[in-house]
Amino acid sequence: MYRDSKWRARAGALVTLASALALIAGATVADAKERKKKDKEEEAAAAPAFAAIKPGDPVYPSTYKPYPGVATAIRGATVYDGRGKKIENGVVFMSGGKIVAVGGPDTPIPADIAVFDGTGKFVTPGIIDIHSHLGDYPSPGVDAHSDGNEATAPTTPEVWAEHSVWPQDPGFSRALANGGITSLQILPGSANLMGGRSVTLKNVPARTMQGMKFPGAPYSMKMACGENPKRVYGERGRMPSTRMGNLAVNRETWLAAIDYANDPKAKRDLAKETLVGVLKGEILIQNHCYRADEMALVMDMAKEMGYKVTTFHHAVESYKIADLLRENGVCSAVWADWYGFKMESYDGILENAAFLQREGACVVIHSDDQNDIQRLNQEAAKAQAAGQRAGIDIPDATVIGWITYNAAKAMGIADMTGSLETGKMADVVLWNGDPLSVYSRPEKVWIDGALMFDALNPKTRPVSDFELGQPGEGDVK
């Protein structure tokens, strides 16, 4: 009896304790909920009434959507794949906006798809121009259209070329029809040491820049050394007015960007955001530079500040430092024969591209011109011919890479376009003859598998609103 009473007493105590603990737990949960509610109210009260999108989040995003296309094959053509390979009597099959197969005459082609006979014709990847100002300096070339140089300060990394692009520039359709251009990089001008961000576009008709913006392409920042910045600002009696001033302003600007990157409390700065993007490797550097000695200095400055030069543009003296460029993994975007038009271009030579290729350095042929962009294939052929005259034999398939794959690599888009490889964007040109001949023209151009130009069907020639009713409307001669 005593033992039962003892256990009943203990059980009662345990019940009482459990009840007390339950009450405490309930109170604790309630208190926690109340605290959480108060914390949220305090956070809401402390939050600013207005805020921009956080740095790093997508802004001005691409709204590009490929035009409708159909499964298509080209057979019987000579195919250059952009990576140095040549296929005789080849087949290119594209479907769903992508390259499905590239090979010889035995490559299977599904039934009931569009098939074009390429006998006697040539196929290349879509041509890519790494250095264009279309849209920022559109046609007609009047002051009202001059939007490529924010020449109000020697460093303007805060400006973005895409904010000046005019999609109705007639130059876009001429580049497509005459040059087979499927992608292009629009750069700010070279008045400033740091000219701002570039934008990569798909060469399609669109109402907005966003409708042309290449999805997934990284930004680049335009820099310039040499005569242009020191002339523009020296004539105004301000720094820089010398080449040593150029370097000094650049270095101070990079140091300020490094301080900004290391200061979590720094006030947001659009210019420094771009520079930090470069330091992180998210934004590439496209550097206007002519002289070999200056290119060497810029590469050392990049090492000092912790960034990398992706490409030197114009680079008429690259041949003098081809080994340095190769060792540093820097491309040269060059002309075939532009030289001597100012002092820093005086020592340019026709064999520049060929000498670079011989040394194993990266070669890109660029335009920097609304007319040259319509014949990059001919520019590449001229550079090849200069090499041949100097005893340097460069295969045609390699030369095609100068205006396709190498350009894509230097723009950070080679994993998506620039070569005829399975899974890549179906950016394709069918030429009516050898693309390295002055007599050849694009016959058909596909962008993401959509037929965007057909020389045999005038209805496919794009005409912008600006051109409607104008003399020469849609003219591609």
Buried (B, 14 or more C-beta within 10 A) or exposed (E): EEEEEEEEEEEEEEEEEEEEEEEEEEEEEEEEEEEEEEEEEEEEEEEEEEEEEEEEEEEEEBBBEBBEBEBBBBBBBBBBBBBBBBBEBBBBBBBEBBBBBBBEEEBEBEEEEEBBEBEEBBBBBBBBBBBBBBBBBBBEEEEEBEBBBBBEBBBBBBBBBBEBBBBBBBBBBBBBBBBBBBBBBBBBBBBBBBBBBBBBBBBBBBEEBBBBBBBEBBBBBBBBBBBBBBBBBBEEEEBBBEBEBBBEBBEEBBEBBBEBBEEEEEEEBEBBBBBBBBBEEEBBBBBBBBBBEBBBBBBEBBEEBEBBBBBBBBBBBBBBBBEBBBEBEBBBBBBBBBBEEEEBBEBBBBBBBBBBBBBEBBBBBBBBBBEBBBBBBBBBBBBBBBBEEBEBEBEBBBBBBBBBBBBBBBBBBBEBBBBBBEEBBBBBBBBBBBBBBEEBBBBBBBBBBBBBBBBEEEEBBBBBEBBEEEEEEBBBE
